[in-house]
C-alpha cells in the first residue's frame, strides 16, 4: 500500500513517464490541462473591451526567417552586393557580436506585388502571397538578443531569461477557457532541426499558477494515453476519479499547495480527454479536398499541414490559444537551400489555414500570427551564402481577428538592418495580440509576492492600434 507522501511524489509534475492507474493517463503533457476546467480565480475572466478575436493561432517560425528574403524587399542589396554596409547605416547597427558589416548579399528570390494592396512578397512564399490582402505586415520588429534560446524566450515571454509567463498563459489567465473538454492552450513543436530546441518557457506559466500552462501535443500522434482502456467502463473510470479527487481535495485543504490544485484539475481534464481527445485528432471526417489543401497527403507538408488543420479544428472546438512552432529556419550557410526547404514545409499549409478559416467563417474571430525570434543580416556570413542572426529589424505578419489586411506597418533602412520607422518590440506585439482578445495589458494583473505584475513587465509596451480595422 502506498502512503499519501509516496503517492504525491509518484504523481508529481516531474514524473515524465509515470502512469496513474486510477485514470490511465500520463502526468507528462496533461499537467497543463489544469488550466481549462475552471476559470481563473484571480480575476473575473471578463474582457476589458469588446474582443476582435476569440482565438489565436501563433505560427512561430523558429530559427529566424530572413526578413529581406520574405516580406521586406531591399533592391539596394543587389546594387551593393559584395560591398560593406554603408557608413550611414552602419552607424546605427547595434554593436552585437553577430552584426557583421561586410559583404552585403542580394536576395536569391524576387519580390512581386500581390493582391489589391500590391504588397510585395518574395517568390519564396507564393501561396501565402495569395492572401496578402488579409495580412498586416510589420516590418519594424526589433529587440537586442541575437541568440536562439533567449531570443525565443523574448518573442514568447517578453524576456530573455524565460522566467515570465508565456503569451498563451497570460491569455488563459485573463480569459479562462471556452471549453471544458479540451485544453485552452495547446502547443505543437515541429521539425526541431539543428540545435534550436523548443524553449519550455514558450508555453510555461512563469509566476502564474501551473494550471495556465500550455499542453504540448504531437499532431501525428495526439496526446498520449488518452484512449480509454477497453476493459474499463466510463462509469467505472468516473467513480475512480471521484474517489481520487476527494482524497486529493482533502489533502489540498491541509496543505494549500497550488501545484496540487493544478494536478487535481489535470486529472479532471484527463478524464474529459479520454472521450474528446481521439475525436479531435481523427481527421477521417475531413474531406479529401481538405486533406489535399493542407498537404496532409504530401511528404514535405504532412507534419505542418496536419498541425495547421488541427489548429482549425481546435479553434472550432473552443481552444483559445494554439501555438505551432516550426524549427529549422537557421540559415548560416546556403540560405537558398535552407529557406527553400522550410518554405516547402510551411507555405502551402499556412496558406491553407488562412483559406480554411476564411471559408468556414472563422478568420474574423481568429487572429493568426506569423514570425520568428529574430531576422537575419543583410550581409553574407563567411563565404557560405548564408546570413547571421539579426534582431535589430525583422518582419512578422498578422491576419484575421479584426486586423486591417493589406497593410504595412513600420520600415527598415535601405538594406533591412535597422528600424527607421515605427519600431515594434515583442512586448508591443504581445500587448497587441492580447488587445485583440479583449485584454488590456495594463489592467490584467497578478500579485507576485507583493509585486503587481502585468504582461508588459518592467520594459512596458504599447498596443499597435493601427494594425486593427478602424471599427475594431
C-alpha positions in Angstrom: 0.0 0.0 0.0 1.4 3.4 -1.0 1.2 6.1 1.6 0.0 9.6 1.0 3.5 11.0 0.8 4.7 8.3 -1.6 1.6 8.8 -3.9 2.2 12.6 -4.0 5.8 12.0 -5.1 4.9 9.5 -7.7 2.2 11.7 -9.3 4.4 14.9 -9.2 5.0 17.2 -12.1 8.5 15.9 -12.6 7.3 12.3 -13.4 7.7 12.3 -17.2 6.5 8.8 -17.8 4.5 7.6 -14.8 1.0 6.4 -15.4 -1.7 6.8 -12.8 -3.6 3.5 -12.8 -6.6 5.2 -11.5 -7.1 7.2 -14.7 -4.5 5.6 -17.0 -3.0 8.8 -18.4 0.5 10.2 -18.1 1.2 13.2 -15.9 3.5 14.5 -18.6 1.7 16.7 -21.1 -1.5 16.6 -19.0 -0.2 18.7 -16.1 -1.0 21.8 -18.1 -4.6 20.7 -18.8 -5.4 22.0 -15.3 -5.9 25.5 -16.7 -9.1 24.5 -18.6 -12.0 23.2 -16.5 -12.1 26.2 -14.1 -11.8 29.8 -14.9 -9.1 31.9 -13.2 -10.0 32.7 -9.6 -7.7 35.7 -9.6 -9.9 37.8 -11.9 -13.4 37.7 -13.3 -12.4 36.4 -16.8 -14.5 39.2 -18.5 -12.7 41.0 -21.3 -11.8 44.6 -20.6 -13.2 45.7 -24.0 -15.0 44.0 -26.9 -12.6 41.5 -28.4 -11.9 41.2 -32.1 -10.7 37.7 -31.8 -11.8 34.7 -29.7 -8.8 32.6 -30.6 -5.2 33.0 -31.6 -3.1 30.7 -33.8 0.6 31.7 -33.4 2.8 30.3 -36.2 6.2 30.5 -34.7 9.0 30.1 -37.2 11.9 29.1 -35.0 15.5 29.8 -36.2 15.0 33.2 -37.6 13.4 33.6 -41.1 15.1 36.3 -43.1 13.1 39.5 -43.5 14.9 40.6 -46.7 14.1 37.2 -48.3 10.4 37.1 -47.3 8.4 40.3 -46.6 10.8 43.2 -46.7 12.3 43.6 -50.2 15.5 45.5 -50.5 16.6 46.2 -54.1 19.6 48.1 -52.8 21.1 44.8 -51.7 21.6 43.8 -55.3 23.3 47.0 -56.2 25.6 46.8 -53.1 26.2 43.1 -53.3 29.8 42.2 -52.1 30.3 45.7 -50.6 30.4 46.8 -46.9 27.4 48.2 -45.1 27.3 52.0 -45.9 28.6 54.0 -43.0 25.3 56.0 -42.8 23.6 52.7 -41.9 26.5 51.0 -40.0 26.5 53.8 -37.5 23.0 52.8 -36.3 23.6 49.0 -36.3 23.6 47.7 -32.7 27.0 46.7 -31.5 26.3 43.0 -31.1 28.7 40.2 -32.0 26.7 38.8 -34.9 26.1 42.2 -36.6 28.5 41.8 -39.5 29.1 44.9 -41.6 31.0 43.4 -44.6 29.9 41.6 -47.8 26.3 42.5 -48.4 24.3 39.8 -50.2 21.4 40.1 -52.6 18.3 38.0 -52.0 18.2 34.9 -54.1 14.4 35.5 -54.6 12.5 38.1 -56.5 9.7 40.2 -54.9 6.4 40.7 -56.7 3.3 42.8 -55.7 0.2 40.9 -54.9 -3.5 41.5 -54.4 -5.3 44.8 -54.5 -2.9 46.2 -51.9 0.1 45.5 -54.0 2.2 44.4 -51.1 5.4 42.7 -52.3 6.1 39.2 -51.2 9.1 37.0 -52.0 8.7 34.3 -54.6 9.8 32.0 -51.8 6.2 32.1 -50.4 3.9 32.1 -53.4 0.9 30.6 -51.6 0.9 32.9 -48.6 1.4 35.8 -51.1 -2.1 35.0 -52.4 -3.5 36.1 -49.1 -1.6 39.4 -48.8 -4.8 41.4 -48.7 -5.6 39.7 -45.4 -2.1 40.4 -43.9 -0.9 43.2 -41.8 2.9 43.1 -42.3 5.0 44.6 -39.6 8.5 45.3 -41.0 9.8 47.0 -37.9 10.1 44.4 -35.2 13.2 44.9 -33.0 15.0 43.7 -29.9 18.6 43.2 -28.9 19.1 39.4 -28.2 20.8 37.5 -31.1 20.8 34.1 -29.5 18.2 31.4 -30.4 17.1 30.3 -27.0 17.0 33.6 -25.2 15.5 35.2 -28.4 12.7 32.7 -28.4 12.0 33.5 -24.8 11.9 37.2 -25.7 9.5 36.5 -28.5 7.1 34.3 -26.5 7.5 35.7 -22.9 9.0 39.1 -23.3 12.3 38.5 -21.5 15.4 36.5 -22.5 15.6 34.7 -19.2 12.3 33.0 -19.8 11.1 33.4 -16.2 7.9 35.2 -17.1 4.6 33.8 -18.2 4.2 32.9 -21.9 1.8 34.9 -24.0 -0.6 32.0 -24.1 -0.6 31.6 -20.3 -1.4 35.3 -19.9 -4.4 34.9 -22.3 -5.8 31.9 -20.4 -5.2 33.6 -17.0 -7.1 36.6 -18.3 -10.0 34.9 -20.1 -10.2 31.3 -18.9 -11.5 28.6 -21.3 -14.4 28.4 -23.7 -14.5 24.6 -23.5 -14.4 22.0 -20.6 -13.4 19.2 -23.0 -10.1 20.4 -24.4 -7.1 22.4 -23.2 -7.5 26.2 -23.6 -3.8 26.5 -24.6 -2.2 23.9 -26.9 1.3 24.0 -28.5 2.8 21.8 -31.2 6.6 21.7 -31.7 7.5 20.5 -35.2 10.7 19.9 -37.2 13.3 20.7 -34.5 16.2 20.8 -36.9 19.7 21.6 -35.8 20.4 22.8 -32.3 17.4 25.0 -31.7 15.4 23.1 -29.2 11.9 24.3 -28.1 12.1 26.6 -25.1 9.6 25.4 -22.5 9.2 28.9 -21.3 7.3 29.5 -24.6 4.3 27.6 -23.2 5.1 27.9 -19.5 3.5 29.9 -16.7 6.4 31.7 -15.1 5.0 33.0 -11.8 1.4 32.3 -12.8 -0.3 29.2 -11.3 0.6 26.0 -13.1 -2.9 25.5 -14.4 -2.4 28.1 -17.1 0.4 26.2 -18.8 0.1 25.1 -22.4 -0.3 21.5 -23.3 2.2 20.0 -25.7 0.8 17.6 -28.3 2.2 15.8 -31.3 0.0 16.4 -34.3 0.8 13.0 -35.7 0.0 11.0 -32.6 -2.1 13.4 -30.5 -2.0 13.3 -26.7 -0.5 10.0 -25.4 -2.6 7.6 -23.3 -5.9 9.3 -23.6 -7.7 6.3 -25.1 -10.0 4.6 -22.5 -8.8 1.0 -21.8 -11.2 -1.5 -23.5 -11.7 -3.2 -20.1 -12.8 0.0 -18.4 -16.3 1.4 -18.5 -16.9 5.1 -18.4 -18.8 4.9 -15.2 -16.1 2.9 -13.6 -13.5 5.5 -14.6 -15.8 8.3 -13.3 -16.1 6.6 -10.0 -12.4 6.1 -9.7 -11.7 9.7 -10.5 -14.3 10.9 -7.9 -12.7 8.9 -5.1 -9.2 10.1 -6.2 -10.3 13.7 -6.3 -12.0 13.5 -2.9 -8.7 12.3 -1.4 -6.7 15.0 -3.2 -9.0 17.8 -2.2 -8.9 16.8 1.5 -5.1 16.8 1.3 -5.2 20.2 -0.5 -7.3 21.7 2.3 -4.5 20.8 4.7 -1.5 21.9 2.5 -2.8 24.7 0.3 -0.3 23.7 -2.5 -1.1 25.4 -5.8 0.7 22.6 -7.6 -1.6 20.0 -6.1 -4.6 22.1 -7.1 -3.3 22.1 -10.7 -2.8 18.4 -10.6 -6.4 17.8 -9.4 -7.6 19.9 -12.3 -5.3 17.9 -14.7 -7.0 14.6 -13.6 -10.4 16.1 -14.4 -9.2 17.2 -17.9 -7.5 13.9 -18.5 -10.9 12.1 -18.0 -12.5 14.5 -20.4 -9.8 14.0 -23.0 -10.4 10.2 -22.9 -13.6 10.9 -24.8 -12.9 14.1 -26.7 -9.2 13.8 -27.5 -9.4 10.9 -30.0 -12.2 12.7 -31.9 -10.1 15.9 -32.2 -7.1 14.1 -33.8 -9.2 11.8 -36.1 -9.1 13.6 -39.4 -11.2 11.0 -41.2 -14.2 13.3 -41.1 -12.4 15.8 -43.2 -12.9 15.7 -46.9 -10.2 14.6 -49.4 -10.2 18.1 -50.7 -9.3 19.5 -47.3 -6.5 16.9 -46.8 -5.1 17.9 -50.2 -5.5 21.6 -49.4 -3.3 21.3 -46.3 -0.9 19.0 -47.9 -1.5 16.2 -45.4 -1.1 13.7 -48.2 2.3 15.0 -49.2 5.6 14.1 -47.5 7.1 17.6 -47.4 4.0 19.2 -45.9 2.5 16.3 -44.0 3.5 17.4 -40.5 2.9 21.1 -40.7 -0.2 20.5 -42.8 -1.7 18.2 -40.2 -0.8 20.7 -37.4 -2.5 23.6 -39.3 -5.6 21.5 -40.0 -5.7 20.5 -36.3 -5.4 24.2 -35.4 -8.5 25.0 -37.3 -10.3 22.0 -35.6 -9.1 23.2 -32.2 -10.4 26.7 -32.8 -13.7 25.3 -33.9 -13.9 23.4 -30.6 -13.2 26.4 -28.4 -9.4 26.2 -27.9 -8.3 29.7 -27.2 -4.6 29.7 -27.9 -2.8 27.4 -30.4 0.9 27.7 -30.9 2.7 25.9 -33.8 6.5 26.0 -33.6 8.3 25.1 -36.8 12.0 24.8 -36.4 14.8 24.9 -38.9 15.0 28.4 -40.3 18.6 29.0 -39.1 20.4 29.7 -42.3 24.1 30.4 -41.5 25.1 28.7 -44.7 23.3 28.3 -48.1 20.2 30.3 -47.3 18.8 29.4 -50.7 18.6 25.7 -49.8 17.6 26.2 -46.2 14.7 28.7 -46.7 13.5 26.8 -49.8 13.2 23.6 -47.7 11.4 25.5 -44.9 9.1 27.3 -47.3 8.1 24.0 -48.9 7.2 22.7 -45.5 5.2 25.7 -44.4 3.9 27.9 -47.3 1.1 25.7 -48.6 -0.2 24.6 -45.1 -0.2 28.1 -43.7 -2.0 29.4 -46.8 -4.4 26.5 -46.4 -5.1 27.5 -42.8 -6.0 31.1 -43.9 -8.2 29.7 -46.7 -10.0 27.3 -44.5 -10.5 29.8 -41.6 -11.9 32.2 -44.2 -14.3 29.8 -45.9 -15.6 28.4 -42.5 -16.2 32.0 -41.2 -13.6 31.6 -38.5 -11.0 34.1 -39.7 -13.0 37.0 -38.5 -12.8 35.7 -34.9 -9.3 34.0 -35.2 -6.1 36.0 -35.0 -3.3 34.3 -37.0 0.3 35.5 -36.2 3.5 34.5 -38.2 7.0 35.3 -37.2 10.2 34.1 -35.5 12.6 35.1 -32.7 14.5 37.5 -35.0 15.5 38.0 -38.6 18.8 37.7 -40.4 21.6 40.0 -41.5 21.6 41.6 -45.0 25.4 40.6 -45.1 26.7 37.2 -46.0 28.0 35.1 -43.1 31.6 34.0 -44.0 31.6 32.6 -47.6 28.8 30.2 -47.3 26.0 32.3 -48.8 24.1 32.3 -45.5 23.0 35.0 -43.2 23.7 35.5 -39.4 21.2 36.4 -36.7 19.8 39.9 -36.6 17.2 41.0 -34.1 17.5 44.7 -34.9 14.9 44.7 -37.6 12.7 41.8 -38.8 9.2 41.1 -40.1 6.1 39.4 -38.7 2.5 39.4 -40.0 -1.0 39.1 -38.6 -4.3 38.2 -40.2 -7.9 37.9 -39.2 -9.3 38.7 -35.8 -10.1 42.4 -36.5 -6.7 43.0 -38.2 -6.5 45.5 -41.1 -5.4 43.5 -44.0 -3.4 44.7 -47.0 -1.5 47.0 -44.7 2.2 47.6 -43.9 3.4 48.9 -40.6 6.9 50.2 -39.9 10.0 50.4 -42.1 13.6 49.3 -42.1 16.6 51.0 -43.7 17.5 50.5 -47.4 19.3 47.2 -46.7 17.0 45.9 -43.9 19.4 46.1 -41.0 17.8 48.6 -38.6 14.4 50.1 -38.0 13.8 53.6 -39.3 10.1 54.0 -38.7 7.6 52.8 -36.1 9.7 50.3 -34.0 7.7 47.4 -32.5 9.1 45.3 -29.7 8.0 41.8 -28.8 6.2 43.1 -25.8 4.3 45.6 -28.0 3.3 42.6 -30.1 2.1 40.8 -27.0 0.0 43.8 -26.0 -1.4 43.9 -29.5 -2.4 40.2 -29.5 -3.9 40.4 -26.1 -5.8 43.6 -27.2 -7.4 41.6 -30.0 -8.6 39.1 -27.4 -10.2 41.9 -25.3 -7.4 42.2 -22.8 -5.9 45.5 -21.6 -2.3 44.5 -20.8 -2.1 47.3 -18.2 -5.2 46.2 -16.4 -4.5 42.4 -16.4 -2.6 42.0 -13.1 -1.2 39.3 -10.9 0.1 39.7 -7.4 3.5 38.0 -7.3 4.9 38.1 -3.8 3.6 41.7 -3.4 4.7 42.9 -6.8 1.8 43.7 -9.1 2.8 42.1 -12.4 1.2 42.7 -15.9 2.0 41.1 -19.3 4.1 44.2 -20.0 6.7 43.6 -17.3 9.3 46.2 -16.4 10.1 47.0 -20.0 6.5 48.2 -20.7 4.9 48.1 -24.1 2.1 49.5 -26.2 -0.6 48.1 -28.4 -0.1 48.6 -32.1 -3.5 50.1 -32.6 -3.0 50.9 -36.3 -2.9 47.2 -37.0 -6.7 47.0 -36.4 -9.6 47.9 -38.6 -11.0 51.3 -37.6 -14.2 49.9 -36.2 -12.3 47.4 -34.1 
